[in-house]
Amino acid sequence: MNSVANGKILRRSAFTEVYTQAAAGDAGGAIGAALVVLVRETGQRPKPMMDAYLGPAFSQQAIDSLLDARQAALRDAGCSVRRILDEAELCRTTAAAIADGQVVGWFQGRMEWGPRALGNRSILCDPRRADMKAILNDKIKRRESFRPFAPSILREAVADWFEEEADVPFMTAVFQIRAERRPQIPAVTHVDGSGRLQTVHRETNGLYYALIEAFRDLTGVPVVLNTSFNENEPVVCRPEQALDCFLRTRMDLLVLGNCVVERRSRQGP
């Protein structure tokens, strides 16, 4: 899980491809053992896993039931709820909120396997704002000021924005952001000009890809700031955990499936 070292292997060694799977710490031991047995028994080398969306999923009905049960709490918090059935419109609405400087909780599909939020249990923000890291820490994360946030980028845009060009679907490598691009995405550019990127592929997460596409269409930037959906606790798994995190923090918008929960009055910057 040393993403800095993983990036340097590609940058400084003779290797042209480096693959690091989603749970490359102790949690990956089980899958490693299973793969050893597979190779011994079949003689076949498996293809690299490119999709880490292996965790629990929750139906829209479960989300609707939760929001119905929590109407009083939502009303007391000054929140409104609307449903957007068209996925393209859902992505455009969410992208516009991000471009407007809002902090957005994004809860979709199956939870990610491994320690990184990869666009299904994520908090998303505008990477173009130099003050966004401070805003995010003030509203929710409360991280040390030196800790960077990560860029999720459309896969085909990597070479244009980073000095290295490779698949990093699990946010397991740090690459150098091109010098001319760093002023455009200061919220995800570390002090040394690097970023711990996630390459987003249409084939493995079409909805998240469409959201970043919508943000690119609005701003010209094919990147969003992506951090885990939590507040100094494990990443949220269930819809009720996402809603609780939204209500107790100063997050501006929560997208639960096709439901958009919004505070009627924005809080903070």
C-alpha positions in Angstrom: 0.0 0.0 0.0 3.0 2.3 -0.3 1.7 4.3 -3.2 4.7 6.6 -3.4 7.0 3.6 -3.8 4.7 2.0 -6.3 4.8 5.1 -8.5 8.6 5.3 -8.3 8.9 1.7 -9.5 7.3 2.7 -12.7 9.2 6.0 -12.9 12.7 4.9 -12.0 12.9 1.2 -13.0 13.0 -0.8 -16.2 9.5 -2.1 -15.6 6.9 -0.8 -18.0 3.9 -2.1 -16.2 3.2 -2.3 -12.4 0.1 -3.9 -11.1 -1.0 -3.4 -7.4 -4.3 -4.9 -6.5 -7.0 -3.2 -4.4 -6.3 -4.7 -1.0 -2.5 -5.1 -1.2 -2.0 -5.2 2.5 -2.9 -8.0 4.9 -6.4 -8.3 3.5 -4.9 -9.4 0.1 -3.3 -12.5 1.7 -6.5 -14.5 1.2 -6.8 -13.8 -2.5 -3.1 -14.3 -3.0 -3.3 -17.8 -1.4 -6.3 -18.6 -3.6 -4.5 -17.6 -6.7 -1.5 -19.7 -5.8 -3.7 -22.7 -5.6 -5.4 -21.8 -8.9 -2.1 -21.6 -10.7 -0.9 -24.9 -9.2 -4.1 -26.8 -10.1 -4.8 -25.3 -13.5 -1.5 -24.0 -14.7 -3.3 -20.9 -15.8 -2.3 -17.4 -14.8 -5.3 -15.3 -14.0 -6.0 -11.9 -15.6 -5.4 -8.9 -13.4 -8.4 -7.8 -11.4 -9.5 -4.4 -12.5 -12.7 -4.1 -10.5 -12.8 -3.7 -6.7 -16.6 -3.3 -6.4 -17.1 -6.5 -4.4 -18.8 -5.3 -1.2 -22.4 -5.0 -0.2 -25.0 -3.2 -2.4 -28.4 -1.8 -1.2 -31.6 -1.5 -3.2 -33.2 1.8 -4.1 -36.2 0.5 -2.1 -34.0 0.3 1.0 -32.7 3.8 0.5 -36.3 5.1 0.0 -37.5 3.4 3.2 -34.6 4.9 5.1 -35.4 8.4 3.9 -39.1 8.0 4.7 -38.2 6.8 8.2 -35.9 9.7 8.8 -38.2 12.5 7.5 -38.3 14.2 10.9 -34.5 14.3 11.2 -34.1 15.6 7.7 -36.8 18.3 8.2 -35.1 19.4 11.5 -31.8 19.6 9.6 -33.3 21.8 6.9 -32.9 19.2 4.2 -34.9 18.6 1.1 -35.0 15.3 -0.8 -35.7 14.8 -4.6 -35.4 11.9 -6.9 -33.6 12.0 -10.3 -34.4 8.9 -12.2 -32.3 9.8 -15.3 -28.7 8.9 -14.7 -27.3 11.5 -17.0 -29.3 14.2 -15.3 -28.2 12.8 -11.9 -24.6 13.1 -13.0 -25.1 16.6 -14.4 -26.8 17.8 -11.2 -24.0 16.4 -9.0 -21.2 17.7 -11.3 -22.8 21.2 -11.1 -22.8 21.0 -7.3 -19.2 20.0 -7.3 -18.3 22.8 -9.7 -20.2 25.2 -7.4 -17.8 24.4 -4.5 -20.1 22.0 -2.7 -18.9 19.0 -0.7 -20.8 16.0 -2.0 -21.4 12.6 -0.5 -21.7 10.0 -3.3 -23.2 6.6 -2.3 -23.7 4.2 -5.2 -23.7 0.4 -6.0 -21.4 -2.1 -4.3 -18.9 -1.0 -1.7 -15.2 -1.1 -2.7 -13.0 -3.9 -1.4 -9.8 -2.6 0.1 -8.9 0.6 2.0 -9.6 3.2 -0.8 -12.9 4.8 -1.7 -13.1 4.4 -5.5 -16.3 6.3 -6.4 -19.0 4.3 -4.7 -18.5 5.4 -1.1 -16.8 8.7 -1.8 -16.9 12.4 -0.8 -16.3 14.4 -4.0 -15.2 18.1 -4.4 -13.8 20.5 -6.9 -10.0 20.0 -7.4 -9.7 23.5 -9.0 -10.1 25.3 -5.7 -6.9 26.0 -3.8 -9.0 26.3 -0.6 -10.9 23.1 -1.0 -8.6 21.0 1.2 -9.2 23.5 4.0 -12.9 23.6 3.4 -13.1 19.8 3.4 -11.1 19.5 6.6 -13.2 22.1 8.3 -16.5 20.6 7.3 -15.8 16.9 7.7 -12.4 15.3 7.6 -10.3 17.2 10.1 -7.1 15.8 8.7 -3.6 17.2 9.3 -3.1 20.0 6.9 -0.1 18.3 5.2 -2.1 15.3 4.1 -3.2 15.4 0.5 -6.5 14.4 -1.1 -6.6 12.3 -4.2 -7.6 12.9 -7.9 -10.0 10.6 -9.7 -9.3 11.1 -13.4 -10.8 9.7 -16.6 -8.5 7.0 -17.9 -7.9 8.4 -21.3 -6.9 11.8 -19.8 -4.0 10.5 -17.7 -1.2 11.2 -20.2 -2.3 14.8 -20.6 -2.3 15.5 -16.9 0.4 13.3 -15.4 4.0 12.6 -16.4 3.5 8.9 -16.1 0.8 7.0 -18.1 -0.7 3.8 -16.7 -3.7 2.1 -15.2 -4.1 2.9 -11.5 -7.7 1.7 -10.9 -7.3 1.2 -7.1 -5.5 4.5 -6.2 -2.3 2.6 -5.3 0.3 4.7 -7.0 1.6 8.3 -6.8 2.5 10.0 -10.2 3.9 13.4 -10.9 1.3 15.9 -12.2 2.5 17.8 -15.2 3.9 21.2 -14.1 1.6 23.1 -16.4 -1.5 21.3 -15.0 -0.7 21.8 -11.3 -2.2 25.3 -11.1 -5.5 23.9 -12.5 -6.0 21.3 -9.8 -4.3 22.6 -6.7 -6.6 20.8 -4.3 -5.2 17.4 -5.3 -1.6 18.5 -6.0 0.8 17.6 -3.2 3.6 19.9 -2.2 6.1 17.9 -4.4 3.8 18.2 -7.4 2.5 14.7 -7.1 -1.0 13.1 -6.9 -2.2 9.7 -5.7 -4.5 9.1 -8.6 -7.4 6.8 -9.4 -7.9 6.1 -13.1 -11.6 5.7 -13.7 -12.7 3.3 -16.5 -16.1 3.4 -18.2 -16.2 -0.4 -18.3 -15.8 -0.9 -14.5 -17.8 2.1 -13.1 -19.9 3.7 -15.8 -21.8 5.9 -13.4 -18.8 7.4 -11.7 -17.1 7.8 -15.2 -20.2 9.7 -16.4 -20.1 12.0 -13.4 -16.5 12.9 -14.1 -17.4 13.4 -17.7 -20.2 15.7 -16.8 -17.7 17.7 -14.6 -15.3 17.8 -17.5 -18.0 19.1 -19.8 -18.7 21.9 -17.3 -15.2 22.9 -16.4 -12.8 21.4 -18.9 -11.1 19.4 -16.1 -11.5 15.6 -16.3 -10.7 15.2 -12.6 -12.6 15.3 -9.3 -11.2 15.3 -5.8 -12.1 11.9 -4.2 -11.8 11.0 -0.5 -13.4 8.3 1.5 -17.0 8.8 2.8 -16.3 9.0 6.5 -15.5 11.3 9.4 -12.6 9.8 11.5 -14.3 6.3 11.4 -14.4 3.4 9.0 -15.8 4.2 5.5 -19.6 4.1 5.4 -21.0 0.9 4.1 -24.8 1.1 4.6 -27.2 3.9 3.5 -28.0 4.7 7.2 -24.3 5.3 7.9 -24.0 7.6 4.9 -27.1 9.6 6.0 -25.8 9.8 9.6 -22.4 11.1 8.4 -24.2 13.7 6.2 -26.4 14.9 9.0 -23.7 15.2 11.7 -21.2 17.0 9.5 -21.5 20.1 7.2 -21.6 18.2 4.0 -23.7 20.1 1.4 -25.2 17.4 -0.7 -25.8 13.7 -0.4 -26.5 11.5 -3.4 -28.0 8.1 -2.2 -28.7 6.1 -5.3 -31.1 8.3 -7.3 -32.1 10.4 -4.3 -30.5 13.8 -3.8 -30.5 15.1 -0.2 -29.7 18.8 0.0 -29.4 21.4 2.8 -31.7 24.3 2.0 -29.1 26.7 3.2 -25.4 26.2 2.5 -23.1 26.0 5.5 -19.6 27.6 5.5 -17.5 28.6 2.5 
